[in-house]
Amino acid sequence: MQSQPNSSNTPIHVATRFHNSQNVSRTVSMSSSEIAELTGKQHKHVIRDIREMLAELEKDGPVLGHVREDKDSRGYTENFHLDRELTETLVTGYSIPLRHKVIRRLHELEEKVAKPAFDLAALSDPRTLLALLTQNVTKVVTLEADNSELSHENLMLEQKVAADAPKVGFFDAVTVTHETYSVAEAAKLIGTGQNRLMAFLRQRRWVTIRKNEPMQGPIESGYLASKLSTFEHPENGKTTVVTPRVTGKGLTKLQAMWSRREADLLGGAQ
């Protein structure tokens, strides 16, 4: 099995043996050093086991499969390379866990062989080249569409943040305050006139229709407060008047309601 070193001090390689019908370029092989690494055995012991196995197989005829022995310039064995059949034969005498490691590695190697690297020669076929180009163009278009969609979503979010910024600021400014506002002040803050806002409050049943007095529902919800004022009437004498005051919470609610009202009006005008 072993070869003697030659006088030229060049590496000696034992001839590769393989099945006649086997495609050598697609053969899965494992080196003795990798077997040693997987099993935790010393490399010299793995080489010893390989020599014993090959010697036993040679007694019954030519070694099946193929094996290559790499030697250094002094003629010492550096590595054996065994095909799957010989590798499995070698590890048959090993423990089950070690055998499992080696066989699992063989499966990984077979999967790599089953998925060979792209063959550049295939590019000489116009149909293959056209198919590859079409696939690549499709991938590029898909990526560009995804990027465009993401950019559009980011733009929409940025615009919404910018549009909501005044509302957020308005909310933070008025909901935390204990101050109340007259209808005139509230109208100015939400960007409308006093008469229009009062009509809106009547429509939404925040105030009474005849006297514009705050109704109980908005008061209980914390949107409105009542202010009692007295004055001397020329005919009726001392008179008490109830006027609505808009709370900070109510101002925030009115702002949202007024914004929806304007959106509904714009939508109906289209």
N, C-alpha and C positions, 0 to 999 in steps of 0.2 A: 504493500500500500504506500509506504513512504518512498520518496525519491532522494537520491544522494545529491549533495550540492555540486554544482559544476565548477569548473576552474575559472570561469569568467566573472564570478562573484555577482551574477545577476539573479534576480528572484526566479525560483523554479515553481511552476504551477502544474499540478496534476491535471491531466486532461479531464474535461467535463464529460460525464456520462449521462445520457438521458434517453427517454423513450424515443423511438424513431418518429412517432407521430406527434411528439410534443413540441409546441412552439416555445423555444428557449426564452425569447424576449418576454413572454407572458408567464414564465414559471415563477411561482412563489418560493422563495428560499429564505432560510434563516441562518445566521452565522453562529458559530460556537460561542463567540463572545457575548452575543445577545442572549443566547440560551443561558449562559452563566449568569448574566445580569438578572434575567427574569427569575431564575431558580435560586439565586443566592449562593450557587456553588462556585468554587474556584475554577478559573478557566482551564487550568492544567488538568483538573479532574474531569471536566467536560470533554476535553480532547482525549483523555484516556478512555472515557466511556465510548466515544465515537470510534476510536481505533478498535476497541474490543467488539463493538457492534459490526463494523465493516469486516473484521476478520471472521466473525461467525457467519456473516452473509456470504462471504467469498467461498466458504466451504461448500455451499450448496449451488454455486454458480455465480454468474455476473450480478453485481449489485444493481437492484432495480432503482428506478429514479435517476437522480444524478447527484454528484458530490464534487466539490472543488476544494482543493487544499492549497492554501497560500503559504509560501515559505519566504523567509527573509534571505539576505545575501549569504548567510552562514549555513543555510539549509535547515533552520529551525522552523517548526510550524508556527505560523502566526494566527491562522484562522482556518476553520472548516466552514464550508457553506453547504447546507443540506436542503434538499427539496422537502416539500410537505410530508411525503411518505416516509422519508428517512428520519425527519424530525420527530414525527409521531412514533416511529419505531424506537427511537432513542429514548424518549421520555416515558415509554410504556412501563419501564421499571422504576420510575420516579414516583413519589407520593402523589396522591390525588390533587392536593392544592397546587403543587408545582406543575403537574401535568395540565391542570386547568389554565394556569397562567400562560403557558407556552401555546396551547391550542387556541386560546382567545386571541393571542397575538397573531397567530397564523390566519385567523378569520379576518383580522384587521388588514393584514397584508393582502389577502385575497380581494377584499373590497376595493383596495386601492388599484389592484391590477384590473378589476372589473370596470373601473372608471379611468381609462387611460387619458393621458394629457391630450389636449386638442391637436389634431393632425393637421399641420399646415398644408399638407398636400391636398387636403379637401378644398382649399381655396381655389384650386385650379378648375373646379367644377362651377360654372356660372350659376347653376341653380342653388348650390350650397351657399355660394357667396351672397346671392340675392336674399336667401332665407335668413342668413345671419345679419345682413344689413337691415332687413325688415324688422327683425327682432330688436336690434339695437335702437332703431328709430322709434319703435313702439315704446321701448323703455324710456328713452329720452323724452318723448312726448308726455308719457305718464308722469315722469318726474317733474317736468315743467308745469303740467296741469296741477299736480299736488302743490308745488311751490306757489303757483299763482293763487290757488285756493287759500293757502295759508296766509299769503300776503294780503289777500282781500279780507280775510277774517281779522287779521291784525289791524288793518286799516279801519275796519268797522268798529273794532273794540276801542281803538284810539279816538275815533270820532265820538263814540258814545261816552267815553270818559270825559272828553272835552265838553260835550253837550251837558253831561250830568254834573260837571263841576260846580256851576252856579247853584243848581238845585241842592247838591250836597252841602255846599257852603250855607245856603239859605236854611236848610234843615238844621244844621249844627248851630246856627246862630239863634234861631227862634225857639227850638223845642226845649232848650235848657233854661230859658229865661222864665221868670215868674211875672214879667211885665205883661200887661194887657194892652190892646190897641183899639182905638176907635175904628169904625168902619172906614172912615176917610183915610186913616193911617194905613189900615190893612190894604185898601184899594191901591194906594200909592206903592206899597211894597210888592204887590203881585202884578203891578203894571196895568191898572185899569182905573176907571173913575168911580167916585163914591156912589153915584146913582145907579150905575150899571151893576156894581157889586151888591148894593142893597136889593135890587131887583132879582139878582141871582140868589141871594139869601132867602128871599121870599119864595122863589121858585123851588128851592131845595128844602123849604120848610124849616129853615133855621130861625126865622123870625116870623112874627104874625103879619098877616096881610094888611090889616088896618092900621096898627100902631107901631109896627116894626119892633115889637118887643121880643126878646129872646125866648125861644120855645124850650120846653123842659128837656126834650131829648138831647140837643146839642150841649145843654148845660151839664146834664148827667154824664155825657161823653167827655166832658172837659174841653170842648171846643169854644164855648162861649161863657161869659160871665155877665152878671147883671149889675148895672150901675144905677143907683137910685139918686135922683136929683129933685129938688123942690124949687119952686119959683112962685111968685105972687101973680096970680091971674087977675086981670082987671075986673072980671065979672065973677069968676068962681072962687077967687081968693087963693089961699095957699094950695098949690097943686103938686102932686108927686108924679114924676115921669121916670119910666124904666127904659134905659137905653142899653143896647148890646155892646159888650166889649169882647174883642177876639183874643183868646189866649195864644200863647206860643204854639201849643199843640194844634189849636184851631187854625192858626195861620198856615202851618205846614199842610194841614188837610185841605184848606182852601186853595193853596198854591197848586196842589196835585189835581184837585177838582177843576180848577180854572184851566190848567194845561190840557186836561182831557177835553174840556168843552171846546177849546180852540182847535184841537186836533179833529174833533167831530165836525166842527163847522167847516174846516178846510177840506175834510173828506167828503162832506156833502156837496161842496161847491165844485168838486171835480167832475 
